[in-house]
Amino acid sequence: MSLAKRVFELQQLEIAVQSKCKLLEEINLHIRYNEAFENASAELLAAEKSQTDIEKQYKDLDWEAEELRGHVKQIDDKLYGGKIKNPKELLGFEQEAEMLKANLRKKDDVLLDLMEKIEAGKTSFRTLRDKLAVAEKNWQKEKDELAVQAEETKKELSGLEKKCEDILSMLDKATLSTYEGIKGSKGMAVVKVEQGRCLGCRVTLSVSELQRVRGEAVVICSNCGRILYLS
């Protein structure tokens, strides 16, 4: 086997290793994070906060309404208790009572609206809780499948890395240094030669270059500086 073929195979194996590593990262990411579950969790959390806010608003307003009812009762007691005889004073209390009652009616309307929102929120909460449970169940099933896929990918990755090690053990330091240097500067270190052309730069090789490529030595393209491989 020529040196060019060995470094080409090394390059293909390294590309495969990178692909498997990327796949393994994606698998592990999906095991740790599931968009449907996260969205359902966020929706439920937002619903809980909204429900808590509305219930607090209802509680505070209900307390205000109760205090207002007590004030109205005190005025009504004065109006209808028979103790106040002065018409002007009676009129003043009547006007105050009417104002308080109008305010109380507004608060009661708001309380009714809030109560409807609270009941609707409870229904929505149950729906979102069920949605989260389904998302969690689906995610767990997906995680089980991904765990199997991860193990298979790890085995494949281990096999590829072993093949890389085998080829590396067969390369001399000079060839490996040349390969690593070109890979570091150009990314793709080895390119094929097809129909007399370097597929790295698409330049047609000279007859002498083609003859050298057919030999055992590592040949560098005079135009793009990559290792040439003729299959």
N, CA and C atoms as a LAMMPS dump frame, in Angstrom:
ITEM: TIMESTEP
0
ITEM: NUMBER OF ATOMS
693
ITEM: BOX BOUNDS ff ff ff
-5.0000000000000000e+02 5.0000000000000000e+02
-5.0000000000000000e+02 5.0000000000000000e+02
-5.0000000000000000e+02 5.0000000000000000e+02
ITEM: ATOMS id mol type element x y z
1 1 1 N 0.851 -1.198 0
2 1 2 C 0 0 0
3 1 3 C 0.887 1.249 0
4 2 1 N 0.596 2.187 -0.911
5 2 2 C 1.392 3.411 -0.994
6 2 3 C 1.142 4.308 0.205
7 3 1 N 2.104 5.193 0.475
8 3 2 C 1.938 6.135 1.581
9 3 3 C 0.748 7.057 1.347
10 4 1 N 0.563 7.448 0.077
11 4 2 C -0.555 8.332 -0.251
12 4 3 C -1.896 7.678 0.085
13 5 1 N -1.974 6.377 -0.203
14 5 2 C -3.218 5.664 0.096
15 5 3 C -3.441 5.575 1.599
16 6 1 N -2.357 5.364 2.347
17 6 2 C -2.488 5.267 3.792
18 6 3 C -2.943 6.593 4.408
19 7 1 N -2.336 7.697 3.972
20 7 2 C -2.746 8.986 4.551
21 7 3 C -4.153 9.364 4.087
22 8 1 N -4.514 8.909 2.866
23 8 2 C -5.895 9.16 2.405
24 8 3 C -6.886 8.404 3.276
25 9 1 N -6.568 7.141 3.575
26 9 2 C -7.446 6.351 4.434
27 9 3 C -7.491 6.941 5.845
28 10 1 N -6.34 7.427 6.316
29 10 2 C -6.31 8.082 7.626
30 10 3 C -7.233 9.297 7.641
31 11 1 N -7.163 10.068 6.568
32 11 2 C -8.018 11.254 6.459
33 11 3 C -9.491 10.871 6.463
34 12 1 N -9.854 9.831 5.712
35 12 2 C -11.253 9.394 5.654
36 12 3 C -11.722 8.894 7.016
37 13 1 N -10.825 8.199 7.717
38 13 2 C -11.175 7.708 9.05
39 13 3 C -11.345 8.866 10.023
40 14 1 N -10.479 9.859 9.937
41 14 2 C -10.584 11.02 10.829
42 14 3 C -11.872 11.802 10.57
43 15 1 N -12.25 11.886 9.296
44 15 2 C -13.523 12.541 8.956
45 15 3 C -14.689 11.754 9.552
46 16 1 N -14.609 10.421 9.457
47 16 2 C -15.656 9.572 10.025
48 16 3 C -15.697 9.701 11.54
49 17 1 N -14.523 9.808 12.175
50 17 2 C -14.458 9.981 13.632
51 17 3 C -15.123 11.301 14.033
52 18 1 N -14.809 12.369 13.299
53 18 2 C -15.419 13.672 13.584
54 18 3 C -16.938 13.607 13.447
55 19 1 N -17.397 12.908 12.416
56 19 2 C -18.836 12.767 12.19
57 19 3 C -19.504 12.015 13.332
58 20 1 N -18.863 10.933 13.782
59 20 2 C -19.414 10.145 14.889
60 20 3 C -19.395 10.942 16.193
61 21 1 N -18.338 11.707 16.402
62 21 2 C -18.263 12.543 17.611
63 21 3 C -19.381 13.589 17.615
64 22 1 N -19.613 14.18 16.456
65 22 2 C -20.684 15.168 16.344
66 22 3 C -22.048 14.519 16.591
67 23 1 N -22.232 13.338 16.018
68 23 2 C -23.49 12.61 16.218
69 23 3 C -23.681 12.28 17.688
70 24 1 N -22.607 11.852 18.364
71 24 2 C -22.69 11.504 19.782
72 24 3 C -23.037 12.731 20.626
73 25 1 N -22.469 13.879 20.263
74 25 2 C -22.793 15.128 20.97
75 25 3 C -24.271 15.468 20.809
76 26 1 N -24.779 15.308 19.586
77 26 2 C -26.19 15.601 19.32
78 26 3 C -27.103 14.654 20.088
79 27 1 N -26.715 13.378 20.131
80 27 2 C -27.509 12.384 20.872
81 27 3 C -27.558 12.753 22.347
82 28 1 N -26.395 13.057 22.916
83 28 2 C -26.328 13.424 24.337
84 28 3 C -27.101 14.705 24.626
85 29 1 N -27.08 15.635 23.663
86 29 2 C -27.844 16.876 23.83
87 29 3 C -29.332 16.573 23.904
88 30 1 N -29.802 15.684 23.024
89 30 2 C -31.232 15.334 23.017
90 30 3 C -31.623 14.523 24.251
91 31 1 N -30.649 13.794 24.806
92 31 2 C -30.925 13.059 26.039
93 31 3 C -31.112 14.038 27.197
94 32 1 N -30.302 15.116 27.192
95 32 2 C -30.366 16.116 28.276
96 32 3 C -31.478 17.136 28.068
97 33 1 N -31.83 17.394 26.808
98 33 2 C -32.776 18.477 26.526
99 33 3 C -33.818 18.022 25.513
100 34 1 N -35.08 18.281 25.852
101 34 2 C -36.178 17.957 24.951
102 34 3 C -37.063 19.192 24.816
103 35 1 N -37.178 19.695 23.6
104 35 2 C -37.895 20.956 23.368
105 35 3 C -39.361 20.872 23.786
106 36 1 N -40.022 19.775 23.449
107 36 2 C -41.449 19.633 23.78
108 36 3 C -41.651 19.644 25.294
109 37 1 N -40.772 18.934 26.01
110 37 2 C -40.867 18.888 27.473
111 37 3 C -40.573 20.254 28.079
112 38 1 N -39.528 20.917 27.584
113 38 2 C -39.157 22.238 28.117
114 38 3 C -40.269 23.259 27.87
115 39 1 N -40.872 23.209 26.67
116 39 2 C -41.962 24.14 26.358
117 39 3 C -43.175 23.88 27.244
118 40 1 N -43.504 22.595 27.435
119 40 2 C -44.638 22.243 28.286
120 40 3 C -44.38 22.66 29.733
121 41 1 N -43.139 22.491 30.191
122 41 2 C -42.772 22.897 31.554
123 41 3 C -42.904 24.407 31.711
124 42 1 N -42.427 25.138 30.701
125 42 2 C -42.491 26.603 30.751
126 42 3 C -43.94 27.089 30.742
127 43 1 N -44.792 26.433 29.937
128 43 2 C -46.206 26.803 29.872
129 43 3 C -46.886 26.564 31.22
130 44 1 N -46.575 25.419 31.832
131 44 2 C -47.181 25.091 33.125
132 44 3 C -46.696 26.059 34.195
133 45 1 N -45.421 26.393 34.178
134 45 2 C -44.857 27.323 35.151
135 45 3 C -45.49 28.702 35.002
136 46 1 N -45.663 29.14 33.758
137 46 2 C -46.288 30.441 33.499
138 46 3 C -47.75 30.432 33.966
139 47 1 N -48.44 29.312 33.743
140 47 2 C -49.841 29.194 34.165
141 47 3 C -49.943 29.229 35.688
142 48 1 N -49.005 28.565 36.359
143 48 2 C -48.993 28.557 37.821
144 48 3 C -48.783 29.97 38.369
145 49 1 N -47.842 30.683 37.763
146 49 2 C -47.57 32.057 38.212
147 49 3 C -48.774 32.961 37.981
148 50 1 N -49.383 32.818 36.794
149 50 2 C -50.556 33.619 36.477
150 50 3 C -51.702 33.319 37.442
151 51 1 N -51.895 32.025 37.747
152 51 2 C -52.958 31.623 38.669
153 51 3 C -52.705 32.177 40.066
154 52 1 N -51.442 32.117 40.494
155 52 2 C -51.077 32.64 41.816
156 52 3 C -51.328 34.145 41.89
157 53 1 N -50.962 34.844 40.823
158 53 2 C -51.157 36.304 40.782
159 53 3 C -52.64 36.663 40.843
160 54 1 N -53.454 35.925 40.075
161 54 2 C -54.892 36.211 40.04
162 54 3 C -55.528 35.904 41.398
163 55 1 N -55.128 34.783 41.992
164 55 2 C -55.686 34.415 43.298
165 55 3 C -55.295 35.434 44.373
166 56 1 N -54.079 35.947 44.293
167 56 2 C -53.653 36.98 45.245
168 56 3 C -54.449 38.263 45.019
169 57 1 N -54.632 38.596 43.735
170 57 2 C -55.415 39.785 43.401
171 57 3 C -56.846 39.652 43.926
172 58 1 N -57.414 38.447 43.768
173 58 2 C -58.77 38.193 44.257
174 58 3 C -58.821 38.322 45.779
175 59 1 N -57.84 37.731 46.451
176 59 2 C -57.807 37.762 47.909
177 59 3 C -57.699 39.192 48.435
178 60 1 N -56.812 39.975 47.817
179 60 2 C -56.627 41.37 48.245
180 60 3 C -57.896 42.185 48.004
181 61 1 N -58.497 41.987 46.834
182 61 2 C -59.693 42.75 46.5
183 61 3 C -60.874 42.324 47.364
184 62 1 N -60.959 41.036 47.665
185 62 2 C -62.034 40.533 48.517
186 62 3 C -61.922 41.125 49.929
187 63 1 N -60.671 41.248 50.384
188 63 2 C -60.457 41.868 51.701
189 63 3 C -60.905 43.322 51.676
190 64 1 N -60.589 44.035 50.593
191 64 2 C -61.01 45.431 50.456
192 64 3 C -62.538 45.526 50.415
193 65 1 N -63.159 44.578 49.676
194 65 2 C -64.616 44.596 49.56
195 65 3 C -65.281 44.323 50.909
196 66 1 N -64.719 43.401 51.688
197 66 2 C -65.27 43.1 53.009
198 66 3 C -65.161 44.305 53.93
199 67 1 N -64.043 44.968 53.843
200 67 2 C -63.85 46.182 54.665
201 67 3 C -64.847 47.262 54.26
202 68 1 N -65.082 47.334 52.951
203 68 2 C -66.034 48.318 52.441
204 68 3 C -67.46 47.964 52.867
205 69 1 N -67.798 46.683 52.873
206 69 2 C -69.122 46.253 53.317
207 69 3 C -69.344 46.621 54.795
208 70 1 N -68.291 46.468 55.57
209 70 2 C -68.395 46.841 56.982
210 70 3 C -68.633 48.316 57.157
211 71 1 N -67.975 49.107 56.326
212 71 2 C -68.164 50.555 56.386
213 71 3 C -69.579 50.933 55.965
214 72 1 N -70.086 50.266 54.912
215 72 2 C -71.451 50.521 54.436
216 72 3 C -72.453 50.171 55.529
217 73 1 N -72.234 49.064 56.213
218 73 2 C -73.14 48.641 57.282
219 73 3 C -73.168 49.662 58.418
220 74 1 N -72.003 50.188 58.74
221 74 2 C -71.948 51.202 59.799
222 74 3 C -72.78 52.43 59.424
223 75 1 N -72.668 52.854 58.175
224 75 2 C -73.432 54.029 57.73
225 75 3 C -74.928 53.721 57.679
226 76 1 N -75.26 52.502 57.174
227 76 2 C -76.677 52.11 57.131
228 76 3 C -77.266 52.071 58.542
229 77 1 N -76.482 51.608 59.498
230 77 2 C -76.951 51.568 60.886
231 77 3 C -77.249 52.971 61.395
232 78 1 N -76.403 53.902 60.993
233 78 2 C -76.618 55.283 61.402
234 78 3 C -77.848 55.874 60.712
235 79 1 N -78.004 55.54 59.414
236 79 2 C -79.119 56.097 58.654
237 79 3 C -80.471 55.582 59.144
238 80 1 N -80.496 54.256 59.437
239 80 2 C -81.778 53.652 59.771
240 80 3 C -81.912 53.318 61.252
241 81 1 N -80.972 53.783 62.027
242 81 2 C -81.057 53.518 63.469
243 81 3 C -81.953 54.49 64.21
244 82 1 N -82.323 55.564 63.553
245 82 2 C -83.226 56.544 64.152
246 82 3 C -82.555 57.544 65.07
247 83 1 N -81.223 57.496 65.137
248 83 2 C -80.531 58.415 66.041
249 83 3 C -80.235 59.766 65.381
250 84 1 N -80.088 59.75 64.063
251 84 2 C -79.766 60.994 63.354
252 84 3 C -81.058 61.654 62.903
253 85 1 N -81.276 62.89 63.339
254 85 2 C -82.512 63.628 63.034
255 85 3 C -82.269 64.779 62.067
256 86 1 N -81.036 65.261 62.036
257 86 2 C -80.722 66.432 61.209
258 86 3 C -80.783 66.038 59.733
259 87 1 N -81.702 66.673 58.95
260 87 2 C -81.846 66.333 57.524
261 87 3 C -80.549 66.488 56.742
262 88 1 N -79.787 67.535 57.054
263 88 2 C -78.536 67.781 56.332
264 88 3 C -77.527 66.669 56.615
265 89 1 N -77.484 66.242 57.87
266 89 2 C -76.573 65.162 58.256
267 89 3 C -77.019 63.848 57.617
268 90 1 N -78.337 63.612 57.6
269 90 2 C -78.871 62.419 56.952
270 90 3 C -78.506 62.367 55.469
271 91 1 N -78.646 63.523 54.797
272 91 2 C -78.321 63.613 53.374
273 91 3 C -76.84 63.282 53.136
274 92 1 N -76.018 63.797 54.015
275 92 2 C -74.583 63.536 53.881
276 92 3 C -74.258 62.064 53.991
277 93 1 N -74.897 61.401 54.975
278 93 2 C -74.68 59.963 55.136
279 93 3 C -75.231 59.173 53.956
280 94 1 N -76.385 59.616 53.431
281 94 2 C -76.985 58.93 52.281
282 94 3 C -76.062 59.018 51.059
283 95 1 N -75.492 60.191 50.83
284 95 2 C -74.589 60.381 49.701
285 95 3 C -73.316 59.53 49.855
286 96 1 N -72.8 59.495 51.085
287 96 2 C -71.606 58.692 51.341
288 96 3 C -71.909 57.207 51.141
289 97 1 N -73.112 56.782 51.629
290 97 2 C -73.495 55.377 51.489
291 97 3 C -73.619 54.991 50.021
292 98 1 N -74.22 55.882 49.229
293 98 2 C -74.395 55.609 47.802
294 98 3 C -73.05 55.497 47.094
295 99 1 N -72.13 56.376 47.459
296 99 2 C -70.79 56.355 46.862
297 99 3 C -70.063 55.048 47.211
298 100 1 N -70.172 54.643 48.475
299 100 2 C -69.52 53.417 48.912
300 100 3 C -70.129 52.196 48.249
301 101 1 N -71.443 52.186 48.13
302 101 2 C -72.123 51.052 47.502
303 101 3 C -71.776 50.942 46.01
304 102 1 N -71.656 52.113 45.349
305 102 2 C -71.262 52.108 43.93
306 102 3 C -69.853 51.529 43.782
307 103 1 N -68.976 51.928 44.7
308 103 2 C -67.609 51.408 44.698
309 103 3 C -67.602 49.903 44.972
310 104 1 N -68.488 49.48 45.886
311 104 2 C -68.582 48.063 46.235
312 104 3 C -69.078 47.242 45.05
313 105 1 N -70.039 47.806 44.303
314 105 2 C -70.55 47.092 43.135
315 105 3 C -69.44 46.881 42.094
316 106 1 N -68.591 47.902 41.922
317 106 2 C -67.475 47.777 40.976
318 106 3 C -66.512 46.668 41.43
319 107 1 N -66.244 46.662 42.729
320 107 2 C -65.34 45.636 43.251
321 107 3 C -65.949 44.243 43.101
322 108 1 N -67.232 44.131 43.335
323 108 2 C -67.895 42.835 43.184
324 108 3 C -67.853 42.352 41.737
325 109 1 N -68.005 43.296 40.804
326 109 2 C -67.915 42.929 39.384
327 109 3 C -66.518 42.403 39.043
328 110 1 N -65.524 43.096 39.574
329 110 2 C -64.14 42.664 39.327
330 110 3 C -63.899 41.314 39.986
331 111 1 N -64.431 41.133 41.2
332 111 2 C -64.278 39.856 41.905
333 111 3 C -64.913 38.719 41.12
334 112 1 N -66.061 38.966 40.522
335 112 2 C -66.728 37.95 39.719
336 112 3 C -65.886 37.581 38.499
337 113 1 N -65.322 38.62 37.879
338 113 2 C -64.464 38.386 36.711
339 113 3 C -63.224 37.585 37.104
340 114 1 N -62.643 37.934 38.248
341 114 2 C -61.462 37.214 38.721
342 114 3 C -61.796 35.763 39.066
343 115 1 N -62.965 35.543 39.638
344 115 2 C -63.388 34.185 39.97
345 115 3 C -63.517 33.334 38.712
346 116 1 N -64.051 33.933 37.648
347 116 2 C -64.174 33.219 36.378
348 116 3 C -62.79 32.873 35.819
349 117 1 N -61.862 33.824 35.969
350 117 2 C -60.492 33.585 35.503
351 117 3 C -59.821 32.482 36.319
352 118 1 N -60.104 32.463 37.619
353 118 2 C -59.523 31.435 38.482
354 118 3 C -60.026 30.054 38.081
355 119 1 N -61.321 29.938 37.819
356 119 2 C -61.886 28.65 37.411
357 119 3 C -61.344 28.219 36.05
358 120 1 N -61.234 29.202 35.129
359 120 2 C -60.686 28.886 33.805
360 120 3 C -59.219 28.482 33.932
361 121 1 N -58.505 29.141 34.844
362 121 2 C -57.105 28.822 35.079
363 121 3 C -56.921 27.419 35.602
364 122 1 N -57.82 26.978 36.469
365 122 2 C -57.746 25.617 37.004
366 122 3 C -57.904 24.588 35.891
367 123 1 N -58.844 24.863 34.984
368 123 2 C -59.054 23.96 33.848
369 123 3 C -57.824 23.94 32.953
370 124 1 N -57.287 25.141 32.68
371 124 2 C -56.088 25.245 31.84
372 124 3 C -54.908 24.551 32.493
373 125 1 N -54.792 24.701 33.817
374 125 2 C -53.692 24.084 34.544
375 125 3 C -53.73 22.562 34.41
376 126 1 N -54.929 21.99 34.536
377 126 2 C -55.059 20.535 34.41
378 126 3 C -54.657 20.074 33.009
379 127 1 N -55.073 20.865 32.005
380 127 2 C -54.724 20.525 30.621
381 127 3 C -53.218 20.574 30.408
382 128 1 N -52.584 21.626 30.915
383 128 2 C -51.139 21.782 30.752
384 128 3 C -50.368 20.724 31.546
385 129 1 N -50.909 20.351 32.702
386 129 2 C -50.26 19.312 33.506
387 129 3 C -50.291 17.975 32.764
388 130 1 N -51.435 17.688 32.116
389 130 2 C -51.546 16.457 31.324
390 130 3 C -50.602 16.513 30.122
391 131 1 N -50.501 17.694 29.517
392 131 2 C -49.608 17.869 28.371
393 131 3 C -48.16 17.621 28.775
394 132 1 N -47.778 18.127 29.95
395 132 2 C -46.423 17.927 30.453
396 132 3 C -46.162 16.442 30.72
397 133 1 N -47.147 15.759 31.27
398 133 2 C -46.997 14.326 31.567
399 133 3 C -46.772 13.529 30.282
400 134 1 N -47.507 13.873 29.233
401 134 2 C -47.342 13.199 27.943
402 134 3 C -45.965 13.492 27.37
403 135 1 N -45.544 14.778 27.451
404 135 2 C -44.228 15.169 26.933
405 135 3 C -43.111 14.449 27.677
406 136 1 N -43.274 14.316 28.989
407 136 2 C -42.263 13.633 29.795
408 136 3 C -42.187 12.148 29.437
409 137 1 N -43.349 11.54 29.237
410 137 2 C -43.394 10.123 28.868
411 137 3 C -42.736 9.897 27.505
412 138 1 N -43.055 10.775 26.555
413 138 2 C -42.474 10.662 25.221
414 138 3 C -40.96 10.873 25.26
415 139 1 N -40.529 11.836 26.1
416 139 2 C -39.1 12.117 26.219
417 139 3 C -38.364 10.919 26.816
418 140 1 N -38.973 10.292 27.82
419 140 2 C -38.343 9.131 28.444
420 140 3 C -38.175 7.999 27.428
421 141 1 N -39.194 7.808 26.605
422 141 2 C -39.112 6.782 25.564
423 141 3 C -38.002 7.127 24.582
424 142 1 N -37.941 8.413 24.21
425 142 2 C -36.907 8.867 23.279
426 142 3 C -35.515 8.714 23.897
427 143 1 N -35.399 9.017 25.2
428 143 2 C -34.103 8.893 25.878
429 143 3 C -33.629 7.441 25.892
430 144 1 N -34.555 6.517 26.101
431 144 2 C -34.199 5.095 26.092
432 144 3 C -33.661 4.689 24.721
433 145 1 N -34.327 5.179 23.673
434 145 2 C -33.889 4.859 22.307
435 145 3 C -32.547 5.522 22.004
436 146 1 N -32.386 6.759 22.471
437 146 2 C -31.14 7.491 22.23
438 146 3 C -29.971 6.864 22.983
439 147 1 N -30.253 6.336 24.156
440 147 2 C -29.197 5.689 24.947
441 147 3 C -28.636 4.484 24.195
442 148 1 N -29.518 3.724 23.552
443 148 2 C -29.087 2.581 22.741
444 148 3 C -28.26 3.063 21.556
445 149 1 N -28.755 4.126 20.915
446 149 2 C -28.042 4.694 19.764
447 149 3 C -26.676 5.228 20.181
448 150 1 N -26.601 5.819 21.365
449 150 2 C -25.331 6.358 21.865
450 150 3 C -24.314 5.248 22.071
451 151 1 N -24.757 4.132 22.631
452 151 2 C -23.852 3.007 22.861
453 151 3 C -23.342 2.443 21.538
454 152 1 N -24.238 2.349 20.552
455 152 2 C -23.833 1.848 19.243
456 152 3 C -22.824 2.795 18.594
457 153 1 N -23.079 4.097 18.73
458 153 2 C -22.178 5.105 18.163
459 153 3 C -20.816 5.065 18.845
460 154 1 N -20.809 4.858 20.16
461 154 2 C -19.54 4.76 20.894
462 154 3 C -18.714 3.575 20.401
463 155 1 N -19.381 2.45 20.165
464 155 2 C -18.677 1.262 19.669
465 155 3 C -18.094 1.529 18.28
466 156 1 N -18.91 2.165 17.422
467 156 2 C -18.442 2.488 16.071
468 156 3 C -17.271 3.462 16.14
469 157 1 N -17.373 4.436 17.036
470 157 2 C -16.312 5.427 17.207
471 157 3 C -15.025 4.767 17.691
472 158 1 N -15.165 3.839 18.622
473 158 2 C -14.003 3.127 19.151
474 158 3 C -13.316 2.327 18.041
475 159 1 N -14.109 1.7 17.177
476 159 2 C -13.56 0.939 16.059
477 159 3 C -12.806 1.823 15.081
478 160 1 N -13.377 2.999 14.798
479 160 2 C -12.731 3.937 13.878
480 160 3 C -11.421 4.456 14.461
481 161 1 N -11.447 4.77 15.745
482 161 2 C -10.237 5.279 16.395
483 161 3 C -9.132 4.218 16.395
484 162 1 N -9.524 2.95 16.561
485 162 2 C -8.546 1.858 16.521
486 162 3 C -7.923 1.76 15.139
487 163 1 N -8.714 1.899 14.096
488 163 2 C -8.201 1.866 12.729
489 163 3 C -7.243 3.027 12.476
490 164 1 N -7.592 4.2 13.046
491 164 2 C -6.705 5.367 12.921
492 164 3 C -5.352 5.071 13.566
493 165 1 N -5.398 4.479 14.74
494 165 2 C -4.164 4.139 15.457
495 165 3 C -3.323 3.146 14.661
496 166 1 N -3.991 2.187 14.028
497 166 2 C -3.277 1.192 13.228
498 166 3 C -2.543 1.851 12.063
499 167 1 N -3.219 2.767 11.38
500 167 2 C -2.58 3.439 10.243
501 167 3 C -1.464 4.36 10.724
502 168 1 N -1.707 5.073 11.822
503 168 2 C -0.687 5.969 12.366
504 168 3 C 0.594 5.216 12.705
505 169 1 N 0.43 3.997 13.182
506 169 2 C 1.604 3.185 13.547
507 169 3 C 2.413 2.784 12.316
508 170 1 N 1.8 2.845 11.131
509 170 2 C 2.474 2.456 9.897
510 170 3 C 3.108 3.632 9.162
511 171 1 N 2.837 4.86 9.62
512 171 2 C 3.368 6.043 8.949
513 171 3 C 4.657 6.508 9.612
514 172 1 N 5.603 6.89 8.79
515 172 2 C 6.846 7.436 9.335
516 172 3 C 6.608 8.875 9.779
517 173 1 N 7.505 9.381 10.607
518 173 2 C 7.348 10.712 11.181
519 173 3 C 7.299 11.81 10.12
520 174 1 N 8.094 11.659 9.085
521 174 2 C 8.153 12.692 8.042
522 174 3 C 6.817 12.793 7.304
523 175 1 N 6.271 11.621 6.941
524 175 2 C 4.977 11.61 6.234
525 175 3 C 3.871 12.155 7.121
526 176 1 N 3.865 11.733 8.372
527 176 2 C 2.837 12.192 9.306
528 176 3 C 2.953 13.691 9.538
529 177 1 N 4.182 14.178 9.636
530 177 2 C 4.399 15.618 9.84
531 177 3 C 3.894 16.409 8.636
532 178 1 N 4.153 15.889 7.449
533 178 2 C 3.674 16.555 6.223
534 178 3 C 2.147 16.584 6.196
535 179 1 N 1.556 15.448 6.503
536 179 2 C 0.091 15.329 6.522
537 179 3 C -0.531 16.297 7.528
538 180 1 N -0.013 16.304 8.747
539 180 2 C -0.567 17.164 9.797
540 180 3 C -0.376 18.636 9.454
541 181 1 N 0.763 18.964 8.856
542 181 2 C 1.017 20.361 8.497
543 181 3 C 0.051 20.872 7.452
544 182 1 N -0.186 20.06 6.423
545 182 2 C -1.129 20.461 5.367
546 182 3 C -2.551 20.514 5.91
547 183 1 N -2.908 19.531 6.733
548 183 2 C -4.259 19.516 7.322
549 183 3 C -4.487 20.756 8.175
550 184 1 N -3.452 21.162 8.916
551 184 2 C -3.593 22.336 9.773
552 184 3 C -3.789 23.625 9.003
553 185 1 N -3.214 23.709 7.827
554 185 2 C -3.313 24.949 7.053
555 185 3 C -4.435 24.946 6.027
556 186 1 N -4.768 23.758 5.507
557 186 2 C -5.762 23.694 4.426
558 186 3 C -7.018 22.906 4.777
559 187 1 N -7.013 22.225 5.895
560 187 2 C -8.188 21.438 6.287
561 187 3 C -8.169 20.068 5.652
562 188 1 N -8.345 20.004 4.34
563 188 2 C -8.288 18.751 3.592
564 188 3 C -6.862 18.565 3.101
565 189 1 N -6.179 17.548 3.645
566 189 2 C -4.756 17.372 3.336
567 189 3 C -4.518 16.512 2.097
568 190 1 N -5.398 15.533 1.857
569 190 2 C -5.214 14.589 0.754
570 190 3 C -6.381 14.715 -0.217
571 191 1 N -6.05 14.826 -1.505
572 191 2 C -7.105 14.928 -2.519
573 191 3 C -6.853 13.893 -3.608
574 192 1 N -7.928 13.449 -4.221
575 192 2 C -7.806 12.454 -5.277
576 192 3 C -7.375 13.091 -6.598
577 193 1 N -6.813 12.239 -7.423
578 193 2 C -6.486 12.624 -8.793
579 193 3 C -7.416 11.834 -9.704
580 194 1 N -8.189 12.543 -10.524
581 194 2 C -9.108 11.893 -11.457
582 194 3 C -8.973 12.551 -12.82
583 195 1 N -8.867 11.705 -13.845
584 195 2 C -8.72 12.17 -15.229
585 195 3 C -7.557 13.155 -15.353
586 196 1 N -6.514 12.855 -14.607
587 196 2 C -5.299 13.658 -14.717
588 196 3 C -5.374 15.001 -14.01
589 197 1 N -6.42 15.218 -13.229
590 197 2 C -6.564 16.519 -12.554
591 197 3 C -6.563 16.356 -11.041
592 198 1 N -6.008 17.348 -10.357
593 198 2 C -6.082 17.397 -8.898
594 198 3 C -7.469 17.891 -8.522
595 199 1 N -8.186 17.106 -7.731
596 199 2 C -9.55 17.516 -7.364
597 199 3 C -9.558 18.579 -6.264
598 200 1 N -8.374 18.904 -5.771
599 200 2 C -8.305 19.976 -4.774
600 200 3 C -8.351 21.345 -5.406
601 201 1 N -7.694 21.476 -6.561
602 201 2 C -7.646 22.789 -7.232
603 201 3 C -8.125 22.739 -8.677
604 202 1 N -8.426 21.522 -9.163
605 202 2 C -8.952 21.311 -10.516
606 202 3 C -7.911 21.602 -11.605
607 203 1 N -6.667 21.638 -11.226
608 203 2 C -5.601 21.885 -12.208
609 203 3 C -5.126 20.552 -12.785
610 204 1 N -4.896 20.509 -14.097
611 204 2 C -4.395 19.304 -14.749
612 204 3 C -2.917 19.12 -14.417
613 205 1 N -2.569 17.912 -13.999
614 205 2 C -1.195 17.63 -13.609
615 205 3 C -0.334 17.369 -14.841
616 206 1 N 0.942 17.633 -14.691
617 206 2 C 1.885 17.343 -15.774
618 206 3 C 2.118 15.834 -15.833
619 207 1 N 2.695 15.392 -16.942
620 207 2 C 2.96 13.964 -17.127
621 207 3 C 3.913 13.46 -16.053
622 208 1 N 4.901 14.277 -15.723
623 208 2 C 5.88 13.852 -14.717
624 208 3 C 5.23 13.749 -13.335
625 209 1 N 4.319 14.675 -13.043
626 209 2 C 3.619 14.615 -11.756
627 209 3 C 2.761 13.36 -11.671
628 210 1 N 2.079 13.036 -12.741
629 210 2 C 1.239 11.842 -12.758
630 210 3 C 2.076 10.586 -12.557
631 211 1 N 3.245 10.556 -13.17
632 211 2 C 4.122 9.4 -13.015
633 211 3 C 4.572 9.255 -11.561
634 212 1 N 4.881 10.373 -10.939
635 212 2 C 5.317 10.345 -9.542
636 212 3 C 4.18 9.912 -8.623
637 213 1 N 2.956 10.377 -8.922
638 213 2 C 1.791 10.015 -8.113
639 213 3 C 1.555 8.509 -8.153
640 214 1 N 1.866 7.888 -9.284
641 214 2 C 1.657 6.447 -9.422
642 214 3 C 2.688 5.65 -8.607
643 215 1 N 3.707 6.305 -8.137
644 215 2 C 4.734 5.622 -7.362
645 215 3 C 4.355 5.497 -5.898
646 216 1 N 5.333 5.183 -5.084
647 216 2 C 5.103 4.931 -3.665
648 216 3 C 5.273 6.185 -2.803
649 217 1 N 5.974 7.162 -3.307
650 217 2 C 6.29 8.345 -2.501
651 217 3 C 5.081 9.275 -2.382
652 218 1 N 5.142 10.131 -1.36
653 218 2 C 4.109 11.154 -1.172
654 218 3 C 4.396 12.31 -2.106
655 219 1 N 3.422 12.653 -2.949
656 219 2 C 3.588 13.731 -3.932
657 219 3 C 2.649 14.878 -3.569
658 220 1 N 3.207 16.086 -3.576
659 220 2 C 2.44 17.28 -3.244
660 220 3 C 2.072 18.013 -4.52
661 221 1 N 0.803 18.42 -4.629
662 221 2 C 0.367 19.19 -5.796
663 221 3 C 1.125 20.519 -5.839
664 222 1 N 1.726 20.782 -6.987
665 222 2 C 2.529 22.002 -7.114
666 222 3 C 1.672 23.253 -7.11
667 223 1 N 0.363 23.093 -7.334
668 223 2 C -0.507 24.267 -7.373
669 223 3 C -1.188 24.551 -6.043
670 224 1 N -1.822 23.535 -5.41
671 224 2 C -2.569 23.781 -4.156
672 224 3 C -1.868 23.284 -2.912
673 225 1 N -0.77 22.531 -3.082
674 225 2 C -0.001 22.106 -1.921
675 225 3 C -0.594 20.966 -1.123
676 226 1 N -1.493 20.189 -1.729
677 226 2 C -2.088 19.048 -1.02
678 226 3 C -1.448 17.747 -1.513
679 227 1 N -1.578 16.719 -0.676
680 227 2 C -1.064 15.398 -1.054
681 227 3 C -1.98 14.792 -2.11
682 228 1 N -1.375 14.273 -3.147
683 228 2 C -2.148 13.701 -4.262
684 228 3 C -2.302 12.19 -4.075
685 229 1 N -3.526 11.706 -4.342
686 229 2 C -3.795 10.276 -4.197
687 229 3 C -4.519 9.787 -5.451
688 230 1 N -3.921 8.785 -6.08
689 230 2 C -4.517 8.189 -7.271
690 230 3 C -5.031 6.804 -6.9
691 231 1 N -6.352 6.643 -6.935
692 231 2 C -6.949 5.366 -6.513
693 231 3 C -6.85 4.343 -7.617
